[in-house]
Amino acid sequence: MKKVKVFVAVMIAVTSMLFGVPQLQTQAASKPLKVKATTKINNVAKIPKVKANKTYQVNIAKADSCLQFKAPSTGTYVFNFSKLKSSQYSLIMGKKYEEPVLMDIYLCYYDNDKKGYYIYRDTITKNTSDSEYGTNQKGCIQFWNLAAYKEYHAAGMMKTNITKNYGKIDLKKNQTVYIYHIGEDLNYGGPFSYSLKISKKK
C-alpha cells in the first residue's frame, strides 16, 4: 500500500513539472493607489506625486488643490480622468442620488520667478465646446460625475458625455506637470474622488 502511495506522489510531481498545475486561486485585481490632492500649494516640493502607468484614486477636499507628475522620459503623455464621485447625496422618493459635480482641471507649470502656476496652453483635451457648460479654454480639462451628466443631458444642455476626459501634452524628461483642480462644486459636499491614470503614448 505504501508503494502505491509513493508511486502516485511521484507521478503527481512529474506531471506538475511537465504540464504545470492549474492555479486554484485567482489573483485579486490590483486596487488603485490612493493619493490626496493638497491645498498647501505654496511649497511645490511637498505636493503629492503621481507616476505613469499606475491607476490612482485621487481624493480632493477642496478646490485649488494640486498633485504633481514628473516625466520619466521625453514623449507625449496622456492624463486620463474618470469616475468623479461626490460624498454628497440627496434623497429623492426614498432613494439616494449623488449630487451633480462639475470640475475643471488644468495641467500647469510653476514659475519660480513669479511664484505662481501657469497653464500649459498646448494641452490637447477632448472637445467639450458643444455644451452650454463646455469650455473652449485651451488647457482646461472639464468633466462631470454621472449624476451631472444625466441631469444636464436630459435638459438638452449637453451633447457629449464628459464623465471621462483627458489631457494630452508633450513633455521633456524631468519636466513637471502640476494637476490643478478648480470648481465651485469642490467647496461643497466633499470630499470628492476620481480615477487618474497617466500613460506615455507609444
C-alpha positions as a Markdown table, in Angstrom:
| # | Residue | x | y | z |
|---|---|---|---|---|
| 1 | Met | 0.0 | 0.0 | 0.0 |
| 2 | Lys | 2.9 | 2.4 | 0.8 |
| 3 | Lys | 4.5 | 1.7 | -2.6 |
| 4 | Val | 1.2 | 2.7 | -4.3 |
| 5 | Lys | 1.1 | 6.0 | -2.4 |
| 6 | Val | 4.7 | 6.7 | -3.2 |
| 7 | Phe | 4.1 | 5.9 | -6.9 |
| 8 | Val | 1.1 | 8.2 | -7.1 |
| 9 | Ala | 3.0 | 11.0 | -5.3 |
| 10 | Val | 5.9 | 10.7 | -7.8 |
| 11 | Met | 3.5 | 10.7 | -10.8 |
| 12 | Ile | 1.8 | 13.9 | -9.5 |
| 13 | Ala | 5.2 | 15.6 | -9.1 |
| 14 | Val | 6.4 | 14.6 | -12.6 |
| 15 | Thr | 3.1 | 15.7 | -14.1 |
| 16 | Ser | 3.4 | 19.1 | -12.3 |
| 17 | Met | 6.9 | 19.6 | -13.7 |
| 18 | Leu | 5.9 | 18.7 | -17.3 |
| 19 | Phe | 2.5 | 20.3 | -17.6 |
| 20 | Gly | 2.1 | 22.6 | -14.6 |
| 21 | Val | -0.7 | 22.5 | -12.1 |
| 22 | Pro | -3.7 | 24.8 | -12.8 |
| 23 | Gln | -3.8 | 27.6 | -10.3 |
| 24 | Leu | -6.7 | 27.1 | -7.9 |
| 25 | Gln | -6.6 | 30.7 | -6.6 |
| 26 | Thr | -7.1 | 33.6 | -8.9 |
| 27 | Gln | -5.1 | 36.8 | -8.3 |
| 28 | Ala | -7.1 | 39.7 | -6.9 |
| 29 | Ala | -7.4 | 42.7 | -9.2 |
| 30 | Ser | -4.9 | 45.4 | -8.2 |
| 31 | Lys | -6.6 | 48.2 | -6.4 |
| 32 | Pro | -5.9 | 51.8 | -7.3 |
| 33 | Leu | -3.4 | 53.7 | -5.2 |
| 34 | Lys | -4.9 | 56.4 | -3.1 |
| 35 | Val | -3.5 | 59.9 | -3.1 |
| 36 | Lys | -4.8 | 63.1 | -1.7 |
| 37 | Ala | -4.5 | 66.4 | -3.5 |
| 38 | Thr | -3.2 | 69.2 | -1.3 |
| 39 | Thr | -4.4 | 72.7 | -0.9 |
| 40 | Lys | -0.9 | 73.7 | 0.5 |
| 41 | Ile | 0.4 | 74.7 | -2.9 |
| 42 | Asn | 2.9 | 77.3 | -2.0 |
| 43 | Asn | 5.6 | 74.7 | -1.3 |
| 44 | Val | 5.8 | 72.8 | -4.5 |
| 45 | Ala | 8.3 | 70.3 | -3.1 |
| 46 | Lys | 5.6 | 68.9 | -0.7 |
| 47 | Ile | 2.9 | 68.5 | -3.3 |
| 48 | Pro | 2.0 | 64.7 | -3.6 |
| 49 | Lys | 3.5 | 62.9 | -6.5 |
| 50 | Val | 1.9 | 60.5 | -9.0 |
| 51 | Lys | 3.7 | 58.3 | -11.5 |
| 52 | Ala | 3.0 | 57.0 | -15.0 |
| 53 | Asn | 1.3 | 53.6 | -15.7 |
| 54 | Lys | -0.4 | 53.5 | -12.3 |
| 55 | Thr | -4.1 | 53.9 | -11.5 |
| 56 | Tyr | -4.8 | 56.3 | -8.7 |
| 57 | Gln | -7.9 | 57.2 | -6.7 |
| 58 | Val | -7.4 | 60.9 | -6.2 |
| 59 | Asn | -9.2 | 62.3 | -3.2 |
| 60 | Ile | -10.0 | 66.0 | -3.0 |
| 61 | Ala | -11.3 | 68.0 | -0.1 |
| 62 | Lys | -11.5 | 71.4 | -1.8 |
| 63 | Ala | -10.8 | 73.4 | -4.9 |
| 64 | Asp | -7.4 | 75.0 | -5.6 |
| 65 | Ser | -5.6 | 71.7 | -4.8 |
| 66 | Cys | -2.7 | 70.0 | -6.6 |
| 67 | Leu | -0.8 | 66.9 | -7.5 |
| 68 | Gln | 2.4 | 66.7 | -9.4 |
| 69 | Phe | 3.9 | 64.5 | -12.1 |
| 70 | Lys | 7.5 | 64.4 | -13.3 |
| 71 | Ala | 8.0 | 62.9 | -16.8 |
| 72 | Pro | 10.5 | 59.9 | -16.5 |
| 73 | Ser | 11.4 | 60.4 | -20.2 |
| 74 | Thr | 10.7 | 62.6 | -23.2 |
| 75 | Gly | 7.4 | 61.9 | -25.0 |
| 76 | Thr | 3.7 | 62.5 | -25.2 |
| 77 | Tyr | 1.8 | 61.8 | -22.1 |
| 78 | Val | -2.0 | 61.3 | -21.7 |
| 79 | Phe | -3.7 | 62.1 | -18.4 |
| 80 | Asn | -6.9 | 60.1 | -18.2 |
| 81 | Phe | -9.6 | 61.3 | -15.8 |
| 82 | Ser | -12.8 | 59.4 | -14.9 |
| 83 | Lys | -15.2 | 58.2 | -12.2 |
| 84 | Leu | -15.7 | 61.6 | -10.5 |
| 85 | Lys | -17.7 | 60.9 | -7.3 |
| 86 | Ser | -19.2 | 63.1 | -4.6 |
| 87 | Ser | -19.9 | 62.1 | -1.0 |
| 88 | Gln | -23.0 | 64.4 | -1.0 |
| 89 | Tyr | -26.3 | 62.8 | -1.7 |
| 90 | Ser | -30.0 | 63.8 | -1.9 |
| 91 | Leu | -33.0 | 61.7 | -1.1 |
| 92 | Ile | -35.4 | 61.5 | -3.9 |
| 93 | Met | -38.5 | 59.3 | -3.5 |
| 94 | Gly | -36.7 | 57.3 | -0.8 |
| 95 | Lys | -33.6 | 56.7 | -2.9 |
| 96 | Lys | -30.1 | 58.2 | -2.5 |
| 97 | Tyr | -28.8 | 60.1 | -5.5 |
| 98 | Glu | -25.3 | 61.5 | -5.9 |
| 99 | Glu | -25.2 | 65.3 | -6.2 |
| 100 | Pro | -24.1 | 66.7 | -9.6 |
| 101 | Val | -20.5 | 67.7 | -9.7 |
| 102 | Leu | -18.5 | 69.7 | -12.3 |
| 103 | Met | -14.7 | 70.0 | -12.1 |
| 104 | Asp | -12.1 | 71.8 | -14.2 |
| 105 | Ile | -8.5 | 70.5 | -14.2 |
| 106 | Tyr | -5.6 | 72.4 | -15.5 |
| 107 | Leu | -2.1 | 70.9 | -16.4 |
| 108 | Cys | 0.2 | 73.6 | -15.1 |
| 109 | Tyr | 3.9 | 74.5 | -14.7 |
| 110 | Tyr | 5.3 | 76.5 | -11.8 |
| 111 | Asp | 7.1 | 79.8 | -12.4 |
| 112 | Asn | 9.8 | 80.2 | -9.7 |
| 113 | Asp | 10.3 | 83.8 | -10.6 |
| 114 | Lys | 6.7 | 84.8 | -10.5 |
| 115 | Lys | 5.8 | 82.3 | -7.7 |
| 116 | Gly | 2.7 | 81.1 | -9.5 |
| 117 | Tyr | 1.1 | 78.3 | -11.5 |
| 118 | Tyr | 0.6 | 78.8 | -15.3 |
| 119 | Ile | -1.4 | 76.6 | -17.7 |
| 120 | Tyr | 0.3 | 74.6 | -20.4 |
| 121 | Arg | -1.7 | 76.1 | -23.2 |
| 122 | Asp | -0.6 | 73.4 | -25.7 |
| 123 | Thr | -2.5 | 70.7 | -23.7 |
| 124 | Ile | -4.8 | 68.9 | -26.1 |
| 125 | Thr | -8.2 | 68.0 | -24.5 |
| 126 | Lys | -11.4 | 66.4 | -25.5 |
| 127 | Asn | -13.7 | 68.9 | -27.2 |
| 128 | Thr | -16.4 | 69.9 | -24.8 |
| 129 | Ser | -17.5 | 73.1 | -26.5 |
| 130 | Asp | -20.8 | 71.6 | -27.8 |
| 131 | Ser | -22.2 | 72.0 | -24.3 |
| 132 | Glu | -23.6 | 75.2 | -22.8 |
| 133 | Tyr | -21.3 | 74.4 | -19.9 |
| 134 | Gly | -18.4 | 73.3 | -22.1 |
| 135 | Thr | -15.2 | 75.2 | -22.4 |
| 136 | Asn | -13.0 | 76.4 | -25.3 |
| 137 | Gln | -10.2 | 77.5 | -23.0 |
| 138 | Lys | -7.0 | 75.8 | -24.0 |
| 139 | Gly | -5.5 | 73.6 | -21.4 |
| 140 | Cys | -8.8 | 73.1 | -19.5 |
| 141 | Ile | -10.0 | 69.6 | -18.8 |
| 142 | Gln | -13.6 | 69.6 | -17.8 |
| 143 | Phe | -15.5 | 66.6 | -16.6 |
| 144 | Trp | -18.6 | 65.7 | -14.7 |
| 145 | Asn | -19.8 | 62.9 | -12.5 |
| 146 | Leu | -22.6 | 60.7 | -13.8 |
| 147 | Ala | -25.3 | 62.5 | -11.9 |
| 148 | Ala | -24.4 | 65.8 | -13.5 |
| 149 | Tyr | -24.2 | 64.2 | -17.0 |
| 150 | Lys | -27.7 | 62.7 | -16.6 |
| 151 | Glu | -29.2 | 66.0 | -15.3 |
| 152 | Tyr | -27.7 | 68.3 | -17.9 |
| 153 | His | -28.0 | 65.9 | -20.8 |
| 154 | Ala | -31.7 | 65.4 | -20.0 |
| 155 | Ala | -32.2 | 69.2 | -20.1 |
| 156 | Gly | -30.6 | 69.3 | -23.6 |
| 157 | Met | -27.6 | 71.3 | -22.4 |
| 158 | Met | -25.1 | 68.6 | -23.1 |
| 159 | Lys | -24.4 | 66.6 | -26.2 |
| 160 | Thr | -21.1 | 64.9 | -25.2 |
| 161 | Asn | -20.5 | 62.5 | -22.4 |
| 162 | Ile | -17.6 | 64.1 | -20.5 |
| 163 | Thr | -17.7 | 61.9 | -17.4 |
| 164 | Lys | -14.4 | 60.7 | -18.9 |
| 165 | Asn | -11.9 | 63.2 | -20.2 |
| 166 | Tyr | -8.2 | 63.5 | -20.9 |
| 167 | Gly | -5.3 | 65.9 | -21.4 |
| 168 | Lys | -2.5 | 65.2 | -23.8 |
| 169 | Ile | 0.8 | 67.0 | -23.6 |
| 170 | Asp | 4.4 | 66.8 | -24.9 |
| 171 | Leu | 6.9 | 66.7 | -22.1 |
| 172 | Lys | 10.7 | 66.5 | -21.8 |
| 173 | Lys | 12.5 | 64.3 | -19.4 |
| 174 | Asn | 12.1 | 65.5 | -15.8 |
| 175 | Gln | 9.6 | 68.2 | -16.8 |
| 176 | Thr | 7.0 | 68.6 | -14.1 |
| 177 | Val | 3.2 | 69.0 | -14.5 |
| 178 | Tyr | 1.0 | 70.2 | -11.7 |
| 179 | Ile | -2.5 | 68.8 | -11.8 |
| 180 | Tyr | -4.6 | 71.7 | -10.6 |
| 181 | His | -8.2 | 71.3 | -9.5 |
| 182 | Ile | -10.7 | 74.1 | -9.8 |
| 183 | Gly | -14.5 | 74.2 | -9.4 |
| 184 | Glu | -17.1 | 75.8 | -7.1 |
| 185 | Asp | -18.7 | 72.4 | -6.6 |
| 186 | Leu | -15.5 | 71.2 | -4.9 |
| 187 | Asn | -16.0 | 73.6 | -2.0 |
| 188 | Tyr | -19.4 | 72.0 | -1.1 |
| 189 | Gly | -20.4 | 68.5 | -0.2 |
| 190 | Gly | -17.0 | 67.0 | -0.2 |
| 191 | Pro | -14.8 | 65.1 | -0.1 |
| 192 | Phe | -14.6 | 64.1 | -3.7 |
| 193 | Ser | -12.7 | 61.4 | -5.6 |
| 194 | Tyr | -11.8 | 60.5 | -9.2 |
| 195 | Ser | -9.7 | 58.0 | -11.1 |
| 196 | Leu | -6.4 | 59.1 | -12.7 |
| 197 | Lys | -4.1 | 57.2 | -15.0 |
| 198 | Ile | -1.1 | 58.7 | -16.8 |
| 199 | Ser | 0.4 | 56.8 | -19.7 |
| 200 | Lys | 3.1 | 57.6 | -22.3 |
| 201 | Lys | 1.9 | 57.4 | -25.9 |
| 202 | Lys | 3.8 | 54.9 | -27.9 |
